[in-house]
């Protein structure tokens, strides 16, 4: 965005997002969640939860909106066009996520017991959805992912980012800013790593205009390297990745419905669900 660029706004079934330059060096990214309210207690906790130069915590804006201040003249992680920058972005995400996992849990009630994306997936799996995604998702896959949702809650929960994403990271001048707060929850740490893995797998398997897609194989290797050091349940991480990929299709279909349109790339959606069904045959 140049100094004269007008603010840009995007709308999905999950949130409305607005990008606006507020001075020569700062960009304000504003999110309005449409799926769940974001508790003030969680935002207050996030503000002091982790001290990391890559971290930007959401601040309450007008109404129920959330504001992030990031460096201008950058792109989201999905827009990175160099492999080095893409790897740096994943490493920054991993660093912030790891620090969050090491934070002591706050008192009961401060953080949601499940991240918003898993709440949405649970409602889809147990609801009466009759759209394209629901019709093509096999009963076996639905039951398996229902177990993923059920197993997300554990007595050994940690603080989790909730939805660590290249789309939620901002890369400018070789520095990555990771946006934190609106998805903050408690749960198994594998949920964060599985969510990020699922997004990278989407880039690897779906036709994409995102420049970073070219480096998806390298980013999966980067992710796997981090997991080897974390000592977590990698099988569950892979299952969470499948759950994330399916939910993205559900959110996409619901966004199309918001605008009164059918899914335009039905062949791609069908092929993706077929691949996910094959994983758990």
Steps between C-alpha positions, in 0.01 A plus 500: 500500500628845414426810706214581265345153495145495635410257781413151379231277652433128461212290632474127569266286706758516780587869515517834330851636452611855422851623418578869535827691507503741794845654440810442289622209709187339645213298363186435704331166439150485648306177548136460592421142594173365366516151652575553870540795738855556622509533881662809647660281765681299232627819333623637832679174570653496152642849550732370770523131413803500272791737450623453145607759244300316233174512697220757454202460729151607397360812661129570528397746232166661423209284607611138513774539242865411562797707386855389421777749422767360268780646288387640167646407161466130567286203405321222682696179525292362215637771272870433557678436170841384625575169669726660761223737605249216508721292727562802725124547524442139609783525753353819646160330530660198664691721745190690615296180522771326706517792743122500540507129576747569781278763665327399820125452458288780646208431737206304365271710286759742365562304182252299290536125543521450124619722212225651282586298190442171684169631634393572143614156384316328785178678408542395138570136584201472735260724309259444217712662230385409151749692287755364256772442760263310732370283218848403381653438844484129580354374826837347587679834465228682694525253789878521500500879510234499772754303705767760422268769640416288805867424572595869479396553861745366754585548865859563391396805296732787420451854375467478122502760225184345361559552128866564410492583131710648223192711434525631856866597466632819341842503335678832443868581447611153608300511824185299568223625727269233642149611595379352830186525711169438327543120480683458830375198695618205701545147375753251371807666344460264203198709395721795410755294310227308317323820397819644350584171330151480351536845347835415343356174365219698340758708317671182383184329369267774384539720194608829654592852397693549824873548422602303810336187355814444293691425820238285675715185493788689665263643761367153584863391555550806722189409698609135535839611631329703772280205594796268544628733769162545669442134595126513429248256355568544129223258400247725672659806343441347158138423589448860612645613166232300316233655723629849422495431127142377509384797706655740250272349236199536731584866569550560130163349412327706768667816370365426152152462651534839669518654155227279357739307277575135441853370552669614174787248497301189582749266334787617722287471815379153399854379426626632835228327697564178306866520606403555864254211488777274363726580796269320742371213288 
